[in-house]
Structure formats: structure tokens, C-alpha cells
Amino acid sequence: QKKLGWHLDYKRILHYFIPNPEDLYNAFYYTGVQSPTEAKEENFLNALTMMGYTVRRKKVKVIFDLDSGEEIRKANLDTEMVVDMFNTVENYQRAIIFSGDSDFERALELLRTRGKEVIVVSTRGMVAIELINSADRYYDLQYLREEFEKLPGT
């Protein structure tokens, strides 16, 4: 969202892809969290849960880069995402992945061999070409601002 210069409205995203809530099997949101979680972040994650998202959290690890002396914060949730994709594969026809990470290439290819429609949503310059090639469709977030932007007061 920082790179876009605007904030996503997660409720609008759900309605864009699944206009009829009865057609939604599940929507997962994956995030790294500090310990303890800040109140603002906790409120946001609770709001996602109330909207119908299943929130998966992983504690952020702090790694020190010896070369630069910089502190790097990391919470890799790739494995959790792939496990959820395949544990629930019988329950959905369309997988919509908000990521640009090429690590998902093979998982998306496997979903397609199982007859699933795969949509990747990301931004140019932040999405691996392999991921675009492994999807049925690709949506560039910069062209979806009107549909996905969080409006003032919402």
C-alpha cells in the first residue's frame, strides 16, 4: 500500500471478486506481527476477521545484516499460504492471490492442473513474470484504485 500511495479497502476487494457473499468459501490474510501487537494493528486484524477473512499471523523475526549493520524484519508466510491453498482445494473454484512472489509459481501451476482458475493481483515492478505466466489472469493494482481504494470515513 505504501508503494501505491493509497490504502486498500479489504471489504471492497471481497465484493469486487465475489459479489455474492454466499459464493465465498474463504479469504485468507497473511501478516507478520510484532510481539506484542500494537493496538492499531490488532484493531485492523480484528476488523478483517469481522469482514470474513481468516487471519494468519506469524511473529516477525529480526535479522541483523552483518555487512550493512542494518536490522531486517522478516515474517515469511509462503508455506502457510500454500498449505491453506491445498488443504482447502476441494472447496473453491477460483484462487485469487495478492502477491508478486515467484515462490508461488509451482503452487499456482498445480492449482491450474486441478482445474482451478488462478488470478494474481500485484503491481508491475513488484510481480515476478513467472507468477504472471503461471496464472490464468493478472490484475495490476495501480489500475484498480477506483475499485479498491479505502474511501475517507470508511
Secondary structure, 3 states (H helix, E strand, C coil): CCCCCCCECHHHHHHHHCCCHHHCCCEEEEEEECCCCCHHHHHHHHHHHHHCEEEEEEECEEEECCCCCCEEEECCCHHHHHHHHHHCHHHCCEEEEECCCHHHHHHHHHHHHCCCEEEEEECCCCCCHHHHHHCCEEEEHHHCHHHHECCCCC
